[in-house]
């Protein structure tokens, strides 16, 4: 192949020991970072908040009621006189004897380095099991795994020369086991993780041994001898896994999970599948499981399965779920390029844009040569030549004798290049690149596509992967049977037995809450049915007034008369729904081109202000093309960070095909953007929600969104929202900030900085939202409920320690001794537990899509052995199989009962502002996700490309640190009027 040179300790109680914490927090490093009959509303008497299994004596710090700034007595709910139960040592920011707050050093602007786990902190234990709701049985995709009685041993593996490929490591160890299993290994069949660890059931006959292993490179040579490589393998005993510890943990007698034993069992059960299939993360894929389906542009979907061993209340459980992923289709490269470009590439020359597209698609892709008979050497594509193949020459000797690529392949391999007008692939590293003609290469099978799919591919992918619950259940059972764990030699060796039946689990269906609408409507109260209701005969409980609005039409296909008719129908729907909405815009509908979005927005904004003699525009309607590229994001960025203008975008397809449902949903969004409420929980305004209605309570939602794979430097975006009304808990203000690339800990929850005039100043998103709550309600929050989205199990400790500490500091910075009790709940959607109806023929146990009913909650059997978690399917399915949300209460100073937190979470899911359906994730967490997603549009194009590497930079407070200090360029600040409303809806 032608080449050329190129340039390049003991268990603790549910308390934190103060001295340990302070030492820990000082380890600062730079680095990672219905009524009974169902006919009407329930009776009005107050509820008894006590429940079975309620914990006592673990509350937050006592709050001095005399410090509370009370609202006038016209308020629906009054503050209960009883104090919050004490827990002096339960706070992460510990109180000193004189009542001051010790922060353990100023941590603002610094990144914390936390251990993977900490014995200084125990998560909230389960307070008992829920009792509320209609009991039923559901099936879960968990399969009982019998705990092995054999000793599990771990050995360290060192391979010399060092190998970076897991596949090669496995080949070496496979050869070692083949040669020495019956002799030196004492007939043991070890399991190998592909890196440094080997596991056995029982001891090997040695504690240390060296082996010499020879492997033949099957890809070398044509007819001559194959190249042989020798490796030195050293196996050394490390430790024995404590299976007794695991047994105690599963029985609920120990709080700390023995991760080593669980990891060994997981590796053992993955060993055979790793040899059979293509492993990607915790999933396995194969074109043989189900026929791959084309997604377009050279991609195809592969079917596979997810597998993970999990500790549960029923013992060890093997969680099996179906999985799908996009793979690069193993095509000849020329055919791949033709699909990618959507045109014939054999006869036409490539344009510069074609070359860029091909280079971007093929960079990093592994190809194999096809011009050498049975020899299929593999290479990774590093680039594309600028010249066509016919123009490429290279030196063949030290005398700089040049030879063309066409000649070389003809003379060396007898291969005639037919399409010399096409460029060559460049393979190899930067210093030494090889040329390969496209027609001599084929894409290697089994390469996961890690970039973002386009809209067409997403549609095709969802069509393939969307499965009805019954079909998914059957596929899961077939997968378990096909895997035949009873015949798996590794499972047999380690004594692991897997059930082939889905776990039957006791569940409860929580009742839907009554919703309150305006007294002016025919229907003043509403009881949702199967997670749904509508706005017929109802009016928004707090409909806002819109008198000054304008419309910009960015769609060429929408004529002015059509746009005017659409706006009039939308305005009428807003009126019918309970808003006061002027039917006429301030100025005529303005037509504009998408590429002139900023000019158009500012023209309309100022033209409207001139017409209204200085009064500001309240709302902008925008009609966008269906495929509008960056237009939507640009419009939102300009409106929310520059003009301070609320906007509502509508796609062309809905303008031409107007439905009442669409108009009703858009009116819901407009109302909350203007500061209104669509509906509230009847129990909220009747002051009957346990641990919310008794004292002023603020509910937070937080999330961090990370850049897509392949974006190596773009910042992550953190968002925090918080309720701004009590007792309704329906309106949420939101703040966003940029922070270091893929940093999960929210850096700007609390921060301090030095101001030249004011000195040390406190700020951050938590503090700002607490202040805005007090401004909005006249009262300070005496209880905090914090729903945190997007945290994996491995990050629980770090996130809780860092973010709870930030909440403590934010509270303490507002007032001495101000430490309201906190309940910290992680919300997870990216898990693989699925719940199925026990009998698919019983229509009463399912919704229209065949999924379990909304309100189904599970807190036993498949849940954690000791900790406070539950699965809740709060929504009705539309298509596919519903995924329940997993809620894990990590910290609870408010002493929630299981029924209390489950009912609150389920009821909140009926308050989502954008539709008349219960949603799958508790709204504050979902709102935070929406806000973080919106903020990515605020980044300037160069910021999105270049990113940064430092701490955090918020748009929430004045006095944000300079970009040079934090290392991350701050997002442009939201306008004050935007912050106060649900702009992200």
N, C-alpha and C positions, 0 to 999 in steps of 0.2 A: 504494500500500500504506500502511495506517495506521501511524503511528509514535508513540512516546512517549519522553520523556527519561528516562535512567537514570543512576545514580552509578557512577564507577571510576578423509783424507790418505793417506797410503800405507798398504798392507796391513800389519797386525801379525801376529806369530806368535800361537799359542794361549796368550798370556800377557797379564796386565794390567800396564801400567806404573804403578808405585805412585804416583808424583807426579801423574800424570794423574788417577788414580782419586781421590786425596784432594781435588784441585781439584774434580773432578766431584761427589763426595759432599758437598762443602760448598755446592753450589748448592741451598740449601734454600729452598723457597718454601712459602707457604700455597697450597693449590690441589688438583689432581687426585689430583690424585692417581695197560722190558721186556727181557727176555733176548733173545738173538739169535733164538730160535725162537718167541718170544711166548708160551711155555707157563708161565713162572714168573718170579719176580723176577730182576733182573739180578745178575751176580756181584758180590761185595763188594769187589773191589780198588779202590783209589782211582783217580780219573780224572786224566789229564794235563790240566792247565788251559791249556796252550799251544795256540795255534791260528794258522792262516795270517793274515797281515795284521795281527798284533797290534802296537799302537804301543808304543814304549818311551820312557823318559825324560820322561814327562809325568805322573808320579804325584803324590800329595799330599805333604805335609810328612812328614819322617821322624818316627816315633813312638818314644819311649823305652819299650822293653818293660818296663823296671824299674819304671815307674810304674803298671803295670796291676795292679788288684786282682783276683786270680785266684779262681775258685770252687774248691771241693774237687775232688780228682782223680776223683770219681765221674762227672764231667761227660762226656757223649758225645764232645765234640770238644775238643781242646786248641789253645792258641794257637800258631800257626806261629812259629818263631824268627826267620824272615827279616823284615827291615824292609820297610815300604812304600817304593816307589821315590820319589825326591825330586823336588820341583818347587818350589824356594824362592820363585819369583816367581809361581807359579800361583794363589796364594790371593788372594781379594779383600780379606781383611784381611791386610796384608803384615806379615812378621816383621821386626823391627829386629835389628841385630847382637847385642844383648844378650839376645835371646830373648823380650823383652816383645812385647805385641801392640798395634799402633797401630790405633785405631778410627777415626781421621780425624774425631774430634769425636763428641759424644753426639747421636745422631739419634733417641733414643726420644721418642715422643710427637709427633714432627713428621711431616708429609707431605712426601714427596720429589717434586720435579718433574724428570722424566727426559726426555731427548730421545727421539725416535721410533727412533733407531738410534745406535750408537756405534762408531766405528772402533777404540776401545780394546779391543774384545772380539771374538774370533772364536769361533763355535760349534765344538763338537767335530767334527773332520773324520771322514769315514767310514774305519774302520780296515781295511776289506776287506769282502768279501761272505760271507754265511753259506754253509756247506756241509752242515750237519746236516739230515737229513730226506729224504723221498722226493720226488724232483724231478717236477714236472708243469707243464703249461701252463694258465694261466687267462686270461680276457679281462677287460679293464678298460675302463670308460667314459671313456677318454681317446682323443682323436683327434689324430693327428700334424698339426702346423701347420708349413708350410714358412716359414722365415724370409725376410722380404722383403729385397730388395737395395736398395730405394730409401731415400733420406734422409728421415727423419721430422722435421718441423718443428713447433714449438709457437708459437702466437700468443696474446697476451693479448686478451681481449674485454671492452670496457667499454660497457655500455648505459645511456643516460641518457634519461628518468628511470630510476632503479634499479628493477629488477623482482625480486620475491622468488620468483615462480613459475617453476619449471624449464620447465613446459609453455609458458608465455608466452615465455620466453627462446628456447625451441626454435622457436616459431612465428615470432619475429622473425628468427632466423638462417636459417630455412627460406625465408622471403620474400627475404632478402638474397641467398642462393645462387641462388634462382630468377631474380632480376633481374640479377645481376652475374656469374654463373659464367663465361659465355663471354667477358666483357669484362674487367672489373677483376680478377677472380680468376684470369685466365689459364687458363681451362678446368679448373681444379682442382675436385675434389669434396671439401670438407673434412669432417672428423668433429668433432662438438661435444659437450662434456660437460654442456651445459645450464647451466653457471655462468660461469666466467671463461676457459676454455681452448678453443682451436680448434687442430686438428691437420691437417697436409697432408702428402701424399707429394710431396716436391719443394717448392721455394720459391714463394711468391706473387710477383707482379711488383713488390711494394712492401714496405717495412719498416714503414710506418705509413700508415694511411688512414682517413678518416672517411666514413661513409655515413649517409644519411637514409632511414629505412624507415617507411612508413605501413601501419598495420594497421586493418582494419575490425572493429568489435565487432558480431559477428553476433547477439548476444543483445539488442541495443538496439532500441527502437522497435517499433511494430506495423505500420503501413503507411508511416510517414514515413521520412526519410533515416536511414541507419545512422551511428552516431558513429564518427569516424575519429581514430586516435591516431598521433602521430608520435614516433619514437624516433631518437636519435642513437647510432650504433654505431661505436666506434673499435676497429680491429684493429691490433695492434702486435706485431712479431716479438720473440720472447723467447729461444729457444734451439733447437739442433738436437740430436736424440736420438742417442746414440752406439750405433749398431747393431753396431759392431765389439766394443765392450765386452760387449754382450749375447751375441754369438757366442762370445767367450772364456769367459764365465761358463757358458754351456751346455756348452762343451767341457771344463769343469772346470779351466780355467787361471786363473780369477779366483774369489775367494771371495765378493765383494760383488755382489749382484744389482742390475742397473741398473733401478731401480723406474720411472724415467720412461719408458723404452722399453716396458716391460711394460704400464704404464698406458695408453699410447697405443694399443698393439695391442688391449688389452682394450676400450677405448672404440670403436675402429673396428669391431670384430666385434659390438658391442652396438648400433651405430647403427641398423641396419635393424629389428632386433627392437624397439627402443624406439619406433619409429614404428608398428609393426604391433600390438604387444601392450601390456598394462599392466605397466610395470616396477615391481617391488617388491624393493629391495635388489639382489642379483645374479641374481634370478629374473624371469621374464616369465610373465604369466598371461593367459588369455583364455577366455571362455565358448565360443569356437569350437573350441578344441583338443579338448575333450571336453565333453559336455553336463553342465552343473552339476547337482549332487545336493543336495537339500534336507537341511539339518542340524537344522531346527526352530528356532522362536523367531525367524524372520525372517533366518536365515543360510543360506548355501549354500556348497558347496565348489567351487572352481575348480581346474582342472588347469593346469599350466604346466611350465616347464623352467628348470633352473639352468644358467648358463654362466659359465665363468671360464678365462682363459688362464693356464697355469702353466708355469714352467721345470722341466724334468725331465731325467733322464739321456738320454732319447731325443730331446731337443731341446724345442722349444716344443710344448705339449700343450693342446688345448681340452677341458676337463672338462665334459661334458654329463650332467645327471641329471634325472630327472623330479621335479617338485615339486607340492605341493598346498597350498592355503591356504583359510581361511574368509573369505568376503566377505559383506557385507551385501546381502541380496537386493534388487534394484531394484524394489520394490513401491510401489504407492500407500501413503502413510503410514498411512491408516486400516486397510488390509489388514495392514501390518506390525505395527501396534499390536494388532490382533485375534490375530495369531499369537503375539505376545509374551505377551499376557495369557491366551491360550487360551480366549477367550470372545467372545461377541457384544458389540461396543462401540457398535453403531449405535442400539440401543434402550435400553440400560441406562446410568445415570450411572456415572462413574468414582469409585472410592474414593480416599482419600488415598494409600494404599499403591500403587494403580494408577498414580497420577500420578508418584510417586517412581520407580517402575520404568520408566515411559515416558521421563521426563526423563533418567534415567541412561543408558538405551539410545540415545537420540537426540542427546544433547549431543555436538557436534562433527561430526555427520553432515551431509553435503551433500545438499540437496534441490533440486529444480527445480519451478517453478510450472507448472501445467497449465491454468490458467484464462485464458490469454492467447493461445490459438491456437498459431501456430508459434513464438512467442517463448517460449523456455524459460530464463528467467533462473535462475541458481543462487545459493543462499544456504547458509550454514552455521548449523545450529541451535545456539542458545546457551541455550535454556531452554524453559519451558512456562508458560503463564499460570495463575494460581491460580483465576481465574474461568472459567466456560464462555463460549463465543464470544458468546452472546446478551446477556451482561451487559457486554461490553467496549465502552467509548466512548473517544474521544480528541479533542483540540482540533484543529479544521481551520483556524483563523486566529488572528491575534493578539488577537482579542476573546474568546478562549476559547469560541468557539461549538463545542459538542460534537456529535459524530456517532457513531453506532454502527458497529461493524465490519460488521455485516450490511448496513446501509444503504450503506456505502461501496462494498462489493464489488458490490452490485446496481447502484448508480448509475454507478460508474466502469467496470466491466467487463461489466455485464449478467449477473453470476454470482450465482445464488441459493444461499445456504448452506443445505444440507439438514439438517445435523447440528449445529445451534447449541448442543446440550448438551455438546459436546466442547470442551476448551480449545483455544486457538490455540498454534501454535509461535511462539517468539520467535527472531528471526534478527537478525544484526547485532552490534555491540559493546555494551559496558555503558552507554555514554553515550546511544546512540541505538538503540533496539530497534524492530524492525518486527513487526507481527502478521501471521501467515499461517494461514488456516484449514487444518486437517489435510486436508480433502477436496480442497484446491487444490494439494496437494504430492505429489510422487513422489520416492523416493530415487534419487539419481544412481547409475548403474552403475559398477562398478569400485572400490568402497571396501573396503579391507582391514579386517577385524575384528581389532582388536589386544588385546581383553580376553580373559580366560580363558573357555574353553568349559565348559559344565556336563557332568555325567557322560553324559547322554543324547546330547548333541552330540558328545562325544569318541568314543563308541561308533559313532555314525553316520559320523563323519569317518574313523575307522580302517577301517571296512568299505569305504569308498570308496577310500582311499589304499593299503591293504595289497595289494601286488602280488607274485605269485610271481616268482622270478628270471628265468625265461624270458620272461614277459610284460613285465617291466620292461626287459629287454634289447631286446626288439622295439620297445617304445615309444621308447626312446632312439634306436635306429637310424632309426625313422620320423621322429623330430624332426629329426635331422641331415639326412635327405633332404628333408624339408619346408622346412627353413631354406635349403637349396640355396646353400651358401656359395660354390659355383663361379659362381653367377649374382648374388651379392650385389654391387651396384655399388661399395660402399665397400671390400669385400675386394679386388675387382678393382683399384680405384684405388690401393690401398696394396700390391698384389702379394702378398696373403696367400692361401695355398692350404691348404684343410682336407681331410684324408682322410675318407672316409665309412665306414671300417672301424674297429671296436673294436681297441684295441691288444692284441696277444698278448704276454703277459708270462710269463717264467720264474718259477715259484714252487716252494716246498718245503712238504711236510706234516710238521711236527714231530711226533715220537712223543709219545703221552700219557705222563705220569709214573706210576710205581707209587705207590699210596697205602697207608699203614700204618694198620691198625686194631688193636684190643686182642687180646691173645693168647687171651683167654677165648672169643672168637667162633670160629665154624667157619671163616670166611674171615678170615685175619689180614692178607693183602695183597690188593690189588685193582688191576686194570689197567682203567681206563675204556675203554668202547667207543663210538666216535663221540661223544665228549664227555659221556657219561652213565654212571651206575652207580646202585646202590640200596643200602639198608641191610640187605637180607635176609642173614641168617647173619653179620652183622657187628655189632661193638659199638664204641662210641666209644672212642678211644684214651685219653682222660682224661674219664671220666664223673663228673660231680659228684654230691653228696649233697644232696637237698632233703627235710628232715624237717618244717619248719614252713612251711606254705603256707595260703592262704585264697582264696576265690573271691567276687567280687561279680557279680551278674547285673543288668545295666542294661536287659535286653530284656524287655518286657512279654509278648511272645509265647512266651518260653521258660519253661515251668513248672519248678518246683524239681526234680521227679523227672528231667526231661530234662537239666537242668544237672548234676545229680548223676551221671547216667549218662555224660555227656560227660567230666566231670572224671575219673571213674574210668578210662575208656578211655584218656584222655591220660596219666594216671599210669602205667598198665600199659605203654603204648608207651614211655614214658621208661625204665621198668625194662628192657624188652626191648632197648632201644637201648644200654644200658650204664650208665644212671644208677641211683643208689640213691634211690628216690622213695617217700615215705610215701603210701600209698593213701588216707589219710583227712586231710581238712583240719583245721586247728587248731580252727576254729569252724564251725558250719553255714554253708552258702552264704547270703550276705546279698543280699536283693533291694533295689534302689534305683532311684530315678528319675534320668535323665541330668542334669537341671537341679540335682541335689543331689550332684554328683560329689565336691566337696571334703569335704562333711559325711560322705558315705558312706565315703570313703577313710580319713579320720581315725578314724571310728568303728570300722571293721574293724581298722585298725592298732593302736589302743589296746586294743580288746577282745581281740585276739590276744595282745598283750604281757601283759595282766592274766592271761589263761588260762595263759600260759607262765612266769609269775612273772618278768617282766623280760627274758626272752630275745626277741630281735628276730625279726620275721617275715622269712623269706628270699625268698619269692616270692608275688606276687599274680596270680591268674588273673582276667581280666575278660571277661565276655560282653557284647558291644556290639550295638546294633541295626545293621542293614546300612547304613542312612543315619543317621549319628550326629552330623552337624554338627561342632561344636567339642569334642565329648566326648572323642575320642581324644587330641587335643592337650592338653586340660586335664588329663586323667588322667596323661599322660606328664610334663607339667610339674610337677605336684604330687608324683608319685612320685620323680622324679629330682632335683628341686631343693629339695624340702621334707622329704619323709619318708626319702629315701635307700633306696627300696624298688624292687627289680626287678619288672617287670610283664610279663605276656604277654596281649595282647588277642586275642580270637577273635570273629569275626562270627557272627551268628545263623544265616545260611545254612549255615555249616559245622557248626554244632552240630546242626542237623536232618539234614544229609546228611554223616554221618561217613565218611571214607575213610581207609584205612591210610596212603596217601601223604600226606594232609594232616597226620595225627597225627605221622607220622615227621618231616616238615619242621618242625612246631612243636616237637617234642622237640629237634631240632638247635638251634633258636634258644634254647630255654630253657637248654640245656647251656652255650652260650658266654656267655649273660648271667650265668650263675652262676660263670663263670670257667674253664670246662672247654675241652677241645679235642675236636673231632669226628673229625678225621683229620689226619695230617701226611704230608708227602712222604717216601717211603722214602729218597730220596737225602739229605734233610736230616738225618735221625737217623743215617744212615750216613756223614755228613760228606763227601758227594761233590758238593756244589754249588760249582762254581768261583766264586771271589771272594765267597762267602758263608760257606762252612763252614770256611775256613782261620783266620780271626780273627773276634772278635765283631763282628757286623754288625747294624745297625739299619736297617729299611726304613720310610720315612715315606710317607704319602699325604696330599695337601693339596688342598682345593677351596674355592671361594668361590661361594655362591649369592646371586643378586641378587633384589630384589623384582620382582614381575610388572610388566609395562608398565601405566602408569596410576598406579602407586604412586610418587609423586614424592619422597617423603621417608623412606620406611622404610629402615632400615639394611640393609646387606649382611651376610651371615653367613659367617665364615671357619671352617673346621674343619681340624684336623691330627690324624692318627692315626699311631701308631708301634708297630712290633712290640715285644713285651715278653718274648719268649722267643728264645733262641739255643741251639742251632742250628736249632730248629724253624721259626722265623719264621711263626707261625700266629696268635698272639693279639695283638690290637691295642688299645691304650688310645687314647682320643680326648679332645680338648679343643676347645672352640668359643668364638668371640667375635663380638661385634657390631662393625661398623666403618662408616665413612662410606658413604652411599648410592652404590651402583654402583662402589665402589672395588675394583679387582681385586687390587692388591698387598696381601698379608696383613700388616696393621699390627702385630700382636702376636706375631710369631714371636720377637722379642727386644725387651725394653724395660728401661729403668731408671727408677727414681723415688726420690724422697727420703723416707725414713722418719724421723720426729722422733727416734726412739730409735736405730735402726741406721744411720742415714745413708743413703748411696747404696745402693740394693738392686737387684740384677739379677733378671730374671724373663722370662716369655714362654713361649709354647707349646713351642718347640723345647727350651729349657733344661729345662722341667719334665718333658718326655718323656724326655730324656736321663737325668735324675736317676732317674725311675721305672724306666727300663731297667736302670740299675745296681743299684737296690734289688731288682728282680725276678730278675736273673741273677747278681748279684755281680761283674759285670764292666762296664767302660766300653766303649762302642762304639768300635771302631778303624776302622770303615768306615761311611759313610753312603750309602744309596741313597734318592733322593728322587723320588717320582712325583708330579708336579703336574698336576692336572686343570683343565680349563676355561679354558685360555689360548689366545687367538687368535694367529695369526702376527705380527700387528702389535704384540703386547705381549711377544714373546719377550725382547727386550733389557731392557725395564724390569723384568719379573718376575725374570729371572735376576740382574741386577745387585743389585736390592734384597733379594731373598730369600736369595741365596747369601751376601751380606754379613751378613744377620741370622743365618744358620746359623753363620758364622764367629765372630761376636761371642758367640753363645750358648755355643759350645764354649770360647772363650777365657775367658769369665767363670767357667767351672767350674774351670779349672786352667791355669796358665801353660804355654805351648807345646802345649796340647791342640788340635790341628787335624787331625782324621781326614779322609782324602781323601773327596771328595764326588762322586757321580754324580747329575746333575740331569736328569730326563727329563720332558718334557711329554707328557701323554696327551690325544689329541683324538678326540672322537666326532662332533662337529658339522662334518663335512666331507662332500664329495659323491663320493668315490671308492667305486665298487662293483666287486666282483670276481665274475665269473661262470664257471661250469664251461665248459671248452673245448668239450665235447660233451654236450648235455643229454640225449642218448639213452644215455650211459654211466652207469648207475646207480652203479657202483663209485667214480665220481669225485665223488659228491654225497651229502649226507645225505638223510633222509626228506623234507625240505621242498624239495629241489631246489637247495639252496645248496652252496657249496664246503665241503669237510670242515673240521672244527675242527683248528686247528694250522697252517692255511695261512698262510705268511709270504711277503711280497714285499719285497725290498730293492733291486731293480734297475729300470731302465727308466722306471717312472712315479714313482720317488722323486727326491729332491733331487740335483742334479748333484754336489755335493761334501760335503754335511753328512750326519750320522749319523742317518738315519731309516729306518723300516720300517712296513709295514702288517701287522697280525696279526689274523686271524679265529680267535679262540681258542675260540669257542662253536659249538654246533650250532644251526641255525635252527629256529624253531618255526613261524612264519608270516611271510609277507612275504620281503623280500630282506635278508639279513644285511649289517650294516654293519661292516666291519673297523675296529678301533681303529688310530689312527695314533700311533706313538711317535716322538718326536724327542728324541734325546740332545743336550741343549744344552751340557753340561759333563761331562767325564769324567776325573777324576783317578785312577780305579781301573783304567784301561786295559782296559776290557771289550772283548772281541772281539765281532764281529757275532753269532756263534753263542752266546756267553756271555750277552749281554743278552736276545737273542731267546728262548733256551731258558728262562732264569730267568723271564722275563715270562710265557711260555706255561705253565710249570709252576705258577707262583703262581696262575694262573686256575683251577686245580683244587683250591685250598684254601679257596674261598669257603664261609663257615660256614653259610649259610642254605639250601643245597640240594645235591643230589648231581648237579650238572652243572657243567661248566666254564663260566665267565662271560665276557662280551664285553670287560670292562675289568679290568685288574689289580686284585685285591681291595683293596689299601690305598687306591687312588684312589677306588674305589667306596664303601668304608667312610667315607671323608672326606665324600663326597657325602651319604651317609645321615645322618651326624652333623650336617652343616650344615643339612640339611632338617629334622632333628629339632629343632634349636635354635630354628627359627622359631616353634615352639610355646611356647618359653620366654618369648617377649616378652609383656609385659602388653598387653591390648587397646589402651590409650591409646598405648603405645609403637609398636605396629604401625601405628596411624593417624598419629601425629605424626612418628615417626622422629626424625632428627637429622642433623647435617651435619659432624661432626668426624672425629677419628681413630679409634682402636680401643679396645675394652674387653673384656678376656678374663675368662672365668669359671675359668680354669685355676689361677691362683696367688693366694695370699693377698696382701693389699696392693694390690689393683687400684686404679688411679687413680680419683679421684672423677669423676663424670659431668661436672661443670663443667669439669674440666681437659681431658678428651679430646673433649668435645663430643658423645659418643655415650653413651647410657644403657647401663651394663653389663647383660649378661644375668645372671639370678640364677645363683649359683654351683652347679655340680654337687656333690653330696655326694661325699666322698672315696671311699666304697666303690663309687660309680657310675663314677667316673673310671677305676678300675682294670680294669673289665670292658667287654665289647662291648655296652654298653647300647643302642646304636643299631640292633642287629640285629632 
